[in-house]
């Protein structure tokens, strides 16, 4: 319960226009992009503009024992920003300045509310780009991306967000402001706090400034589409491409359900009778791109592709990737609720995982489309359902349980890029064991002993 004196102190720090308590408006902040999650209306919604304001809010929260939920654009898919214990939702969207793009050191310094696409646009003016490329790149914020360690289509060659964070400014759970990391290529002083807080989902501190690496823009790129009548052949092609020392910027897969749904949505000319398609893009210097594209084309044919198409123009290339980026919205049109998961396995196990998902779909009489980042083993089994159908949702829950159990049994992980949040917390013992989960809890309690920062996410309080 928000006490009047707490509300008054928040208004003094932030200004009345940046503090919202109207119940109708607060409803907007009771959920995020994750389907089939519980909702909870916060006590108050605030929008700080400076690190100092964030620190003062944290001190107020400690004084009145109010949970704080940092929030960007809330595009996350793990229930990571739901205010499950009420309290304060802290939007970082007013902290949206690109502080610096430094072409000499190949870095950028940004506030957490900066949209990823905006950073890329600023970097491109210097012939640079920021490689992490989540599907919501045009709406997702840098703070949310760092908190969730998001990935995207370029993960195979360029990695995910954690590979680009060099430092940050952060407000601790007690209100202290700390800053570490710098533009040095080599920096191994002390514990790797940058790694600790990257991917911590707002449970250990509140990020207010981020220093990231940038890459030079590739000189050239080519995109290919391989059509397969057998999912095993597609899986073998993935392994063969990597085995031949070609690391594509992007290597994506879609199964038949996804192909048909996306084609109906985007009219991109996808082959609706295919069991699977592989979408591949190589980039770099022109000579290397020509050579690697030829190798990929040869391998796709050798591994049984019934058709291989090379995009001849930017328009054809954009059409291919428009189709892939619309896989989720296309599937979302089928039913009222879309449960998008993030099971990740070694790439050699991609065919096994896709087959397992199909068997699970049949077992529980569900429609599941599977697509994802085949080159790095990150699949997105997507269940289209209706959360108002209680009986069907019980089957969905059982299906999700089995998807993660199988992923871990294949040597995989619970998340390649979506984080843990509320949605996957119960599965952590599958991957880490109880002792591993306890270590996560020990770290949480060392940084946030009162569980005020995004409580209910990743680990729960001790019994």
GIQUI-V291830 format. One record per pair of residues at least 4 apart in sequence whose ideal C-beta (glycine too) atoms are under 7 Angstrom apart, sorted by the first residue. I is the first residue (numbers start at 1). J is the second residue. D is the distance in whole Angstrom. If there is no record, write none. Layout:
{{I & J & D} {I & J & D}}
//
This chain:
{{2 & 6 & 6} {2 & 7 & 6} {2 & 43 & 4} {2 & 44 & 6} {3 & 64 & 6} {4 & 8 & 6} {5 & 9 & 6} {6 & 10 & 7} {6 & 60 & 6} {6 & 64 & 4} {6 & 66 & 7} {7 & 11 & 6} {7 & 21 & 7} {7 & 44 & 7} {8 & 12 & 6} {9 & 13 & 7} {9 & 60 & 5} {10 & 14 & 6} {10 & 19 & 5} {10 & 44 & 7} {10 & 46 & 6} {10 & 57 & 7} {10 & 60 & 6} {11 & 15 & 7} {11 & 16 & 5} {11 & 19 & 5} {13 & 53 & 6} {13 & 56 & 5} {13 & 57 & 6} {14 & 18 & 4} {14 & 19 & 6} {14 & 46 & 6} {14 & 48 & 6} {14 & 53 & 6} {18 & 46 & 6} {18 & 47 & 5} {19 & 44 & 6} {19 & 46 & 5} {20 & 25 & 5} {20 & 26 & 7} {20 & 44 & 7} {20 & 45 & 4} {21 & 44 & 5} {22 & 26 & 7} {23 & 27 & 7} {23 & 41 & 7} {25 & 45 & 7} {26 & 30 & 7} {26 & 41 & 5} {26 & 42 & 6} {26 & 45 & 6} {27 & 41 & 6} {29 & 42 & 6} {29 & 45 & 5} {29 & 71 & 7} {29 & 83 & 7} {29 & 89 & 5} {30 & 39 & 4} {30 & 40 & 6} {30 & 41 & 5} {30 & 83 & 7} {31 & 37 & 7} {31 & 39 & 5} {31 & 82 & 6} {32 & 74 & 4} {32 & 76 & 6} {32 & 79 & 7} {32 & 80 & 7} {32 & 81 & 5} {32 & 82 & 6} {33 & 74 & 6} {33 & 75 & 5} {33 & 76 & 6} {33 & 77 & 6} {34 & 76 & 7} {34 & 77 & 5} {34 & 78 & 6} {34 & 79 & 4} {34 & 423 & 6} {35 & 337 & 5} {35 & 338 & 6} {35 & 339 & 5} {35 & 387 & 7} {36 & 337 & 6} {36 & 339 & 6} {36 & 387 & 5} {36 & 393 & 7} {37 & 79 & 4} {37 & 82 & 6} {37 & 422 & 6} {37 & 423 & 7} {38 & 84 & 7} {39 & 82 & 7} {40 & 82 & 6} {40 & 83 & 5} {40 & 84 & 5} {40 & 86 & 6} {42 & 69 & 7} {42 & 83 & 4} {42 & 86 & 6} {42 & 87 & 6} {42 & 88 & 6} {42 & 89 & 4} {43 & 86 & 5} {43 & 87 & 6} {43 & 88 & 7} {44 & 88 & 5} {45 & 89 & 5} {45 & 91 & 7} {46 & 57 & 7} {46 & 88 & 6} {46 & 90 & 6} {47 & 91 & 5} {47 & 93 & 7} {47 & 94 & 5} {48 & 53 & 4} {48 & 54 & 5} {48 & 57 & 6} {48 & 90 & 7} {48 & 94 & 7} {48 & 95 & 7} {49 & 53 & 6} {49 & 94 & 5} {49 & 95 & 6} {51 & 55 & 6} {51 & 169 & 6} {51 & 171 & 7} {51 & 177 & 6} {51 & 208 & 4} {51 & 209 & 7} {52 & 56 & 7} {53 & 57 & 6} {54 & 58 & 7} {54 & 171 & 5} {54 & 206 & 6} {54 & 208 & 6} {55 & 59 & 7} {55 & 171 & 5} {55 & 175 & 5} {55 & 177 & 5} {56 & 60 & 7} {57 & 61 & 6} {57 & 90 & 7} {58 & 62 & 7} {58 & 68 & 7} {58 & 171 & 5} {58 & 173 & 7} {58 & 175 & 4} {58 & 206 & 7} {59 & 63 & 6} {59 & 175 & 4} {60 & 64 & 6} {61 & 66 & 4} {61 & 68 & 5} {61 & 88 & 6} {61 & 452 & 6} {62 & 174 & 7} {62 & 175 & 7} {62 & 452 & 7} {66 & 87 & 5} {66 & 88 & 5} {67 & 85 & 5} {67 & 86 & 7} {67 & 87 & 3} {67 & 88 & 7} {67 & 452 & 5} {67 & 455 & 5} {68 & 87 & 6} {68 & 88 & 5} {68 & 90 & 6} {68 & 452 & 6} {68 & 453 & 6} {69 & 81 & 6} {69 & 83 & 5} {69 & 87 & 7} {69 & 88 & 7} {69 & 89 & 5} {69 & 90 & 7} {69 & 454 & 5} {70 & 90 & 5} {70 & 92 & 6} {70 & 202 & 4} {70 & 206 & 5} {70 & 454 & 7} {71 & 81 & 5} {71 & 89 & 5} {71 & 90 & 6} {71 & 91 & 5} {71 & 92 & 7} {72 & 92 & 6} {72 & 93 & 7} {72 & 112 & 7} {72 & 113 & 7} {72 & 140 & 7} {72 & 141 & 3} {72 & 143 & 5} {72 & 144 & 3} {73 & 139 & 5} {73 & 140 & 6} {73 & 141 & 5} {73 & 144 & 6} {74 & 81 & 5} {75 & 136 & 4} {75 & 139 & 6} {75 & 140 & 5} {76 & 80 & 4} {76 & 81 & 6} {76 & 144 & 6} {76 & 148 & 5} {76 & 419 & 6} {76 & 421 & 7} {77 & 340 & 6} {77 & 342 & 7} {77 & 418 & 5} {78 & 418 & 5} {78 & 419 & 5} {78 & 420 & 6} {78 & 421 & 3} {78 & 422 & 7} {78 & 423 & 5} {78 & 424 & 6} {79 & 421 & 4} {79 & 422 & 3} {79 & 423 & 5} {80 & 148 & 6} {80 & 201 & 5} {80 & 419 & 6} {80 & 421 & 4} {80 & 457 & 6} {82 & 422 & 6} {83 & 87 & 6} {83 & 89 & 5} {84 & 422 & 7} {84 & 456 & 4} {85 & 455 & 5} {85 & 456 & 6} {92 & 112 & 4} {92 & 113 & 5} {92 & 141 & 7} {92 & 143 & 5} {93 & 113 & 4} {94 & 113 & 6} {95 & 111 & 4} {95 & 112 & 6} {95 & 113 & 4} {95 & 208 & 7} {96 & 111 & 6} {96 & 113 & 4} {96 & 114 & 5} {97 & 111 & 5} {98 & 108 & 7} {98 & 110 & 5} {98 & 114 & 6} {98 & 118 & 7} {98 & 119 & 6} {98 & 122 & 5} {99 & 109 & 4} {99 & 110 & 6} {99 & 111 & 7} {100 & 108 & 7} {100 & 109 & 5} {101 & 108 & 5} {101 & 122 & 5} {101 & 123 & 6} {101 & 126 & 6} {102 & 107 & 5} {102 & 108 & 7} {102 & 183 & 7} {103 & 126 & 4} {103 & 128 & 6} {105 & 183 & 5} {106 & 128 & 7} {106 & 213 & 6} {106 & 214 & 5} {107 & 166 & 7} {107 & 183 & 5} {107 & 211 & 6} {107 & 212 & 7} {107 & 213 & 6} {107 & 214 & 6} {108 & 119 & 6} {108 & 123 & 6} {108 & 130 & 7} {108 & 212 & 5} {108 & 214 & 6} {109 & 209 & 7} {109 & 211 & 5} {110 & 114 & 4} {110 & 119 & 6} {110 & 142 & 5} {110 & 210 & 5} {111 & 208 & 7} {111 & 209 & 6} {112 & 141 & 6} {112 & 142 & 6} {112 & 143 & 2} {112 & 207 & 5} {112 & 208 & 6} {112 & 210 & 7} {113 & 141 & 5} {113 & 143 & 6} {114 & 118 & 6} {114 & 119 & 6} {114 & 141 & 6} {114 & 142 & 5} {115 & 138 & 7} {115 & 139 & 7} {115 & 141 & 6} {116 & 120 & 7} {116 & 130 & 7} {116 & 134 & 7} {116 & 137 & 5} {116 & 140 & 5} {116 & 142 & 6} {116 & 145 & 6} {117 & 121 & 6} {117 & 137 & 5} {117 & 138 & 5} {118 & 122 & 7} {119 & 123 & 6} {119 & 130 & 5} {119 & 142 & 6} {120 & 124 & 6} {120 & 129 & 6} {120 & 130 & 5} {123 & 128 & 4} {123 & 129 & 5} {123 & 130 & 6} {123 & 214 & 5} {124 & 128 & 7} {124 & 129 & 6} {124 & 217 & 7} {127 & 216 & 6} {127 & 217 & 5} {128 & 214 & 4} {128 & 215 & 7} {128 & 216 & 6} {128 & 217 & 6} {129 & 214 & 7} {129 & 215 & 6} {129 & 217 & 5} {130 & 164 & 7} {130 & 212 & 6} {130 & 214 & 6} {131 & 154 & 5} {131 & 158 & 4} {131 & 164 & 7} {131 & 215 & 6} {132 & 145 & 6} {132 & 150 & 6} {132 & 151 & 7} {132 & 152 & 6} {132 & 160 & 6} {132 & 161 & 5} {132 & 164 & 6} {133 & 137 & 6} {133 & 152 & 3} {133 & 153 & 5} {133 & 154 & 5} {134 & 140 & 5} {134 & 145 & 6} {134 & 150 & 4} {134 & 151 & 7} {134 & 152 & 4} {135 & 152 & 7} {135 & 325 & 6} {135 & 328 & 7} {136 & 140 & 4} {137 & 152 & 7} {140 & 144 & 6} {140 & 145 & 6} {140 & 150 & 7} {141 & 145 & 7} {142 & 146 & 6} {142 & 210 & 6} {143 & 147 & 6} {143 & 207 & 5} {143 & 210 & 7} {144 & 148 & 6} {145 & 150 & 4} {145 & 161 & 5} {146 & 161 & 6} {146 & 165 & 6} {146 & 198 & 6} {146 & 207 & 6} {146 & 210 & 6} {147 & 200 & 7} {147 & 201 & 5} {147 & 202 & 5} {147 & 207 & 7} {148 & 199 & 7} {148 & 201 & 6} {148 & 418 & 7} {148 & 419 & 4} {149 & 160 & 6} {149 & 161 & 5} {149 & 162 & 5} {149 & 198 & 6} {149 & 199 & 4} {149 & 417 & 7} {149 & 419 & 7} {150 & 160 & 7} {150 & 161 & 5} {150 & 417 & 5} {151 & 155 & 4} {151 & 160 & 4} {151 & 378 & 7} {151 & 416 & 6} {151 & 417 & 3} {153 & 250 & 5} {153 & 252 & 6} {153 & 373 & 7} {154 & 158 & 5} {154 & 249 & 5} {154 & 250 & 6} {155 & 159 & 6} {155 & 160 & 5} {155 & 373 & 5} {155 & 376 & 5} {155 & 378 & 7} {156 & 247 & 6} {156 & 248 & 6} {156 & 250 & 7} {156 & 251 & 5} {156 & 373 & 7} {156 & 375 & 3} {156 & 376 & 5} {157 & 247 & 5} {157 & 248 & 6} {157 & 249 & 5} {158 & 249 & 7} {159 & 163 & 4} {160 & 417 & 6} {161 & 165 & 7} {161 & 198 & 7} {162 & 195 & 7} {162 & 198 & 5} {162 & 199 & 6} {164 & 212 & 5} {164 & 213 & 5} {165 & 194 & 6} {165 & 198 & 5} {165 & 210 & 7} {165 & 212 & 6} {166 & 181 & 5} {166 & 183 & 7} {166 & 194 & 7} {166 & 211 & 5} {166 & 212 & 6} {166 & 213 & 6} {167 & 180 & 6} {167 & 181 & 2} {167 & 182 & 6} {167 & 194 & 6} {167 & 211 & 4} {168 & 181 & 6} {168 & 194 & 6} {168 & 197 & 7} {168 & 207 & 5} {168 & 209 & 6} {168 & 210 & 5} {168 & 211 & 7} {169 & 177 & 7} {169 & 179 & 4} {169 & 208 & 5} {169 & 209 & 4} {170 & 178 & 6} {170 & 197 & 6} {170 & 205 & 4} {170 & 206 & 6} {170 & 207 & 5} {170 & 208 & 6} {171 & 175 & 7} {171 & 177 & 6} {171 & 205 & 6} {171 & 206 & 5} {171 & 208 & 6} {172 & 176 & 4} {172 & 178 & 6} {172 & 205 & 5} {173 & 205 & 7} {173 & 447 & 6} {173 & 448 & 4} {173 & 452 & 6} {173 & 453 & 5} {180 & 193 & 6} {180 & 194 & 7} {181 & 187 & 7} {181 & 194 & 5} {181 & 211 & 6} {182 & 187 & 6} {192 & 196 & 7} {193 & 197 & 6} {194 & 198 & 6} {196 & 200 & 7} {197 & 204 & 6} {197 & 205 & 6} {197 & 207 & 7} {199 & 419 & 7} {200 & 204 & 4} {201 & 419 & 5} {201 & 420 & 7} {201 & 421 & 6} {201 & 454 & 6} {201 & 457 & 5} {201 & 458 & 6} {202 & 206 & 7} {202 & 453 & 6} {202 & 454 & 4} {203 & 444 & 6} {203 & 448 & 7} {203 & 453 & 5} {203 & 454 & 5} {203 & 457 & 5} {203 & 458 & 6} {204 & 444 & 7} {204 & 447 & 4} {204 & 448 & 6} {204 & 453 & 7} {205 & 447 & 7} {205 & 453 & 7} {206 & 453 & 7} {218 & 283 & 4} {218 & 284 & 5} {219 & 284 & 7} {219 & 285 & 5} {219 & 286 & 6} {220 & 283 & 7} {220 & 284 & 7} {220 & 285 & 7} {220 & 286 & 4} {220 & 289 & 4} {221 & 249 & 7} {221 & 281 & 6} {221 & 282 & 7} {221 & 283 & 4} {221 & 289 & 6} {222 & 281 & 7} {222 & 282 & 6} {222 & 289 & 5} {222 & 293 & 4} {222 & 310 & 7} {223 & 280 & 7} {223 & 281 & 5} {223 & 311 & 4} {223 & 317 & 4} {223 & 320 & 5} {224 & 280 & 5} {224 & 293 & 7} {224 & 296 & 6} {224 & 297 & 6} {224 & 300 & 7} {224 & 308 & 6} {224 & 309 & 7} {224 & 310 & 5} {225 & 277 & 6} {225 & 279 & 6} {225 & 309 & 5} {225 & 320 & 6} {226 & 237 & 6} {226 & 277 & 7} {226 & 278 & 4} {226 & 300 & 4} {226 & 305 & 4} {226 & 308 & 5} {227 & 271 & 5} {227 & 274 & 5} {227 & 277 & 6} {227 & 305 & 6} {227 & 306 & 5} {227 & 307 & 4} {228 & 233 & 5} {228 & 234 & 4} {228 & 274 & 6} {228 & 275 & 6} {228 & 276 & 5} {228 & 277 & 7} {228 & 304 & 6} {228 & 305 & 6} {228 & 306 & 7} {229 & 274 & 7} {229 & 275 & 5} {229 & 306 & 6} {230 & 275 & 6} {230 & 304 & 7} {231 & 235 & 6} {231 & 255 & 7} {231 & 275 & 5} {231 & 276 & 5} {231 & 351 & 6} {231 & 354 & 5} {231 & 355 & 7} {232 & 236 & 6} {232 & 351 & 5} {233 & 237 & 6} {233 & 303 & 6} {233 & 304 & 4} {234 & 238 & 7} {234 & 253 & 6} {234 & 276 & 4} {234 & 278 & 6} {235 & 239 & 7} {235 & 350 & 5} {235 & 351 & 3} {236 & 240 & 6} {236 & 303 & 5} {237 & 241 & 6} {237 & 278 & 6} {237 & 299 & 6} {237 & 300 & 6} {237 & 303 & 4} {237 & 305 & 7} {238 & 242 & 7} {238 & 251 & 6} {238 & 347 & 6} {238 & 350 & 6} {238 & 374 & 5} {238 & 375 & 6} {239 & 243 & 6} {239 & 347 & 6} {239 & 348 & 6} {240 & 244 & 6} {240 & 299 & 5} {240 & 303 & 6} {241 & 246 & 5} {241 & 248 & 7} {241 & 251 & 7} {241 & 296 & 6} {241 & 299 & 5} {242 & 247 & 7} {242 & 347 & 7} {244 & 295 & 6} {244 & 299 & 6} {246 & 282 & 7} {246 & 292 & 5} {246 & 295 & 5} {246 & 296 & 6} {248 & 280 & 5} {248 & 281 & 6} {248 & 282 & 5} {248 & 296 & 7} {248 & 375 & 6} {249 & 281 & 5} {249 & 282 & 6} {249 & 283 & 4} {250 & 279 & 7} {250 & 280 & 7} {250 & 281 & 4} {251 & 278 & 7} {251 & 280 & 5} {251 & 374 & 5} {251 & 375 & 3} {252 & 279 & 4} {252 & 324 & 5} {252 & 373 & 6} {252 & 374 & 6} {253 & 276 & 6} {253 & 278 & 6} {253 & 350 & 7} {253 & 371 & 6} {253 & 372 & 6} {253 & 374 & 4} {254 & 258 & 4} {254 & 259 & 5} {254 & 262 & 7} {254 & 276 & 7} {254 & 277 & 5} {254 & 327 & 7} {254 & 371 & 5} {255 & 259 & 7} {255 & 276 & 6} {255 & 354 & 6} {255 & 369 & 7} {255 & 370 & 5} {255 & 371 & 7} {256 & 260 & 6} {256 & 274 & 7} {256 & 275 & 5} {257 & 261 & 6} {257 & 367 & 7} {257 & 369 & 4} {258 & 262 & 6} {258 & 327 & 6} {258 & 331 & 7} {258 & 369 & 4} {258 & 370 & 6} {258 & 371 & 5} {259 & 263 & 6} {259 & 270 & 5} {259 & 272 & 6} {259 & 274 & 6} {259 & 277 & 6} {260 & 264 & 6} {260 & 272 & 5} {261 & 265 & 6} {261 & 330 & 5} {261 & 331 & 5} {261 & 334 & 7} {261 & 369 & 6} {262 & 266 & 6} {262 & 270 & 6} {262 & 323 & 5} {262 & 326 & 6} {262 & 327 & 5} {262 & 330 & 4} {263 & 267 & 7} {263 & 268 & 6} {263 & 270 & 4} {263 & 272 & 5} {265 & 326 & 6} {265 & 329 & 7} {265 & 330 & 4} {265 & 333 & 6} {266 & 322 & 6} {266 & 323 & 5} {266 & 326 & 5} {266 & 330 & 7} {268 & 319 & 5} {268 & 320 & 7} {268 & 322 & 6} {268 & 323 & 4} {270 & 277 & 7} {270 & 323 & 6} {271 & 277 & 7} {271 & 307 & 7} {278 & 300 & 7} {278 & 374 & 7} {279 & 320 & 6} {279 & 324 & 6} {280 & 296 & 5} {282 & 289 & 5} {282 & 292 & 4} {282 & 293 & 5} {282 & 296 & 6} {283 & 289 & 6} {284 & 288 & 4} {284 & 289 & 5} {285 & 289 & 7} {286 & 290 & 6} {287 & 291 & 6} {288 & 292 & 6} {289 & 293 & 6} {290 & 294 & 7} {291 & 295 & 7} {292 & 296 & 6} {293 & 297 & 6} {293 & 310 & 7} {294 & 298 & 6} {295 & 299 & 6} {296 & 300 & 6} {297 & 301 & 7} {297 & 308 & 5} {297 & 310 & 6} {298 & 302 & 6} {299 & 303 & 6} {300 & 305 & 4} {300 & 308 & 5} {301 & 305 & 6} {301 & 308 & 6} {311 & 316 & 4} {311 & 317 & 4} {311 & 320 & 6} {312 & 316 & 6} {314 & 318 & 6} {315 & 319 & 6} {316 & 320 & 7} {317 & 321 & 7} {318 & 322 & 6} {319 & 323 & 7} {320 & 324 & 7} {321 & 325 & 6} {322 & 326 & 6} {326 & 330 & 5} {327 & 331 & 6} {327 & 371 & 5} {328 & 332 & 6} {328 & 338 & 7} {328 & 340 & 6} {328 & 382 & 7} {331 & 338 & 6} {331 & 369 & 5} {331 & 382 & 5} {331 & 384 & 6} {332 & 338 & 4} {334 & 367 & 7} {334 & 384 & 4} {335 & 384 & 4} {335 & 385 & 6} {335 & 386 & 6} {336 & 386 & 5} {337 & 385 & 5} {337 & 386 & 5} {337 & 387 & 4} {338 & 382 & 6} {338 & 384 & 6} {339 & 383 & 4} {339 & 385 & 6} {339 & 396 & 6} {339 & 400 & 7} {340 & 380 & 6} {340 & 382 & 5} {341 & 380 & 7} {341 & 381 & 5} {341 & 400 & 6} {341 & 403 & 6} {342 & 380 & 6} {342 & 415 & 5} {342 & 416 & 6} {342 & 417 & 6} {342 & 418 & 4} {343 & 353 & 7} {343 & 379 & 6} {343 & 381 & 6} {343 & 403 & 5} {343 & 404 & 6} {343 & 407 & 4} {343 & 412 & 6} {344 & 377 & 5} {344 & 378 & 5} {344 & 379 & 7} {344 & 407 & 7} {344 & 412 & 5} {344 & 413 & 5} {344 & 415 & 7} {344 & 416 & 3} {345 & 349 & 4} {345 & 350 & 7} {345 & 353 & 5} {345 & 377 & 5} {345 & 407 & 6} {345 & 410 & 5} {345 & 411 & 7} {345 & 412 & 4} {346 & 377 & 5} {346 & 411 & 5} {346 & 412 & 7} {347 & 374 & 7} {347 & 375 & 6} {347 & 376 & 7} {347 & 377 & 4} {349 & 353 & 6} {349 & 377 & 7} {349 & 410 & 4} {349 & 411 & 7} {349 & 412 & 7} {350 & 354 & 6} {350 & 374 & 6} {350 & 377 & 6} {351 & 355 & 6} {352 & 356 & 6} {352 & 410 & 6} {353 & 357 & 6} {353 & 379 & 6} {353 & 406 & 7} {353 & 407 & 7} {353 & 410 & 6} {354 & 358 & 7} {354 & 370 & 5} {355 & 359 & 6} {356 & 360 & 6} {356 & 406 & 5} {357 & 361 & 6} {357 & 368 & 6} {357 & 370 & 5} {357 & 381 & 5} {357 & 403 & 6} {358 & 362 & 7} {359 & 363 & 6} {360 & 364 & 6} {360 & 399 & 5} {360 & 402 & 5} {360 & 403 & 6} {361 & 366 & 5} {361 & 367 & 7} {361 & 368 & 4} {364 & 395 & 4} {364 & 398 & 6} {364 & 399 & 5} {365 & 395 & 7} {366 & 383 & 6} {366 & 385 & 7} {366 & 395 & 6} {366 & 396 & 6} {366 & 399 & 6} {367 & 384 & 5} {368 & 381 & 5} {368 & 382 & 7} {368 & 383 & 5} {369 & 382 & 5} {370 & 379 & 6} {370 & 380 & 7} {370 & 381 & 5} {371 & 380 & 6} {372 & 378 & 5} {372 & 379 & 4} {372 & 380 & 4} {373 & 378 & 4} {376 & 416 & 7} {377 & 412 & 7} {378 & 416 & 3} {378 & 417 & 6} {381 & 403 & 6} {383 & 396 & 6} {383 & 399 & 6} {385 & 392 & 6} {385 & 393 & 7} {385 & 396 & 5} {386 & 392 & 6} {387 & 393 & 6} {389 & 393 & 6} {390 & 394 & 7} {392 & 396 & 6} {393 & 397 & 6} {394 & 398 & 7} {395 & 399 & 6} {396 & 400 & 6} {397 & 401 & 7} {398 & 402 & 7} {399 & 403 & 6} {400 & 404 & 7} {401 & 405 & 6} {402 & 406 & 6} {403 & 407 & 6} {404 & 408 & 6} {404 & 414 & 6} {404 & 427 & 5} {404 & 430 & 6} {405 & 409 & 6} {405 & 430 & 7} {406 & 410 & 6} {407 & 412 & 4} {408 & 412 & 6} {408 & 430 & 5} {408 & 431 & 6} {413 & 431 & 6} {414 & 420 & 7} {414 & 424 & 5} {414 & 427 & 5} {414 & 431 & 6} {415 & 419 & 6} {415 & 420 & 6} {415 & 424 & 6} {420 & 424 & 5} {420 & 425 & 6} {420 & 428 & 7} {420 & 458 & 5} {421 & 457 & 5} {422 & 456 & 6} {422 & 457 & 6} {425 & 458 & 6} {425 & 459 & 7} {425 & 460 & 7} {428 & 432 & 6} {428 & 437 & 5} {429 & 433 & 6} {429 & 434 & 6} {429 & 437 & 6} {432 & 436 & 3} {432 & 437 & 5} {434 & 438 & 6} {435 & 439 & 7} {436 & 440 & 7} {437 & 441 & 7} {437 & 459 & 6} {438 & 442 & 6} {439 & 443 & 7} {440 & 444 & 6} {440 & 458 & 6} {440 & 459 & 5} {441 & 445 & 6} {441 & 459 & 5} {441 & 462 & 7} {442 & 446 & 6} {443 & 447 & 6} {444 & 448 & 6} {444 & 459 & 5} {445 & 449 & 5} {448 & 452 & 6} {448 & 453 & 5} {451 & 455 & 5} {451 & 461 & 6}}
//
